[in-house]
Amino acid sequence: LHTDRGSQFRSRKFVHALHQHHMTGSMGRVGAAGDNAAMESFFGLLQNNVLDRRTWTTRQQLRTAIVTWIERTYHRRRRQRTLSRLTPIEYETTMTPPASQAA
């Protein structure tokens, strides 16, 4: 889970919750606003394209919708400027040697 350096993300209670859910925390460097830019962009897209579209009755429905959006739309259709206008899947295919793709 990537966060900024806010005190709420460094608290013992928050760190304990991360460990309970088998998650690892990471934080951006002090004064480096660009560290969080990519994640904030991603979460903004997720908010607009999944979370704000409807009300979810169960966590599992929401989880399925998020995973489906990431796998079908974000990774396969959304071209990204930092990847030379390729989708993440296109970039991985182009940049990964054929022997590695088979593994």
SULJOZI-V897062 format. One record per backbone hydrogen bond with DSSP energy under -1.0 kcal/mol. NH is the residue of the N-H (numbers start at 1). CO is the residue of the C=O. Records with the same first field share a line. If there is no record, write none. Layout:
NH=CO, CO
This chain:
3=26
9=6
10=7
15=11
16=12
17=13
18=14
19=15
20=16
21=17
22=19
23=18
26=1
28=3
32=29
35=32
40=36
41=37
42=38
43=39
44=40
45=41
46=42
47=43
48=44
49=45
50=46
51=46
52=47
53=50
62=58
63=59
64=60
65=61
66=62
67=63
68=64
69=65
70=66
71=67
72=68
73=69
74=69
75=70
77=73
78=73
80=86
83=80
84=81
85=80
89=75
91=87
92=88
93=89
94=90
95=91
96=92
100=97
101=97
102=98
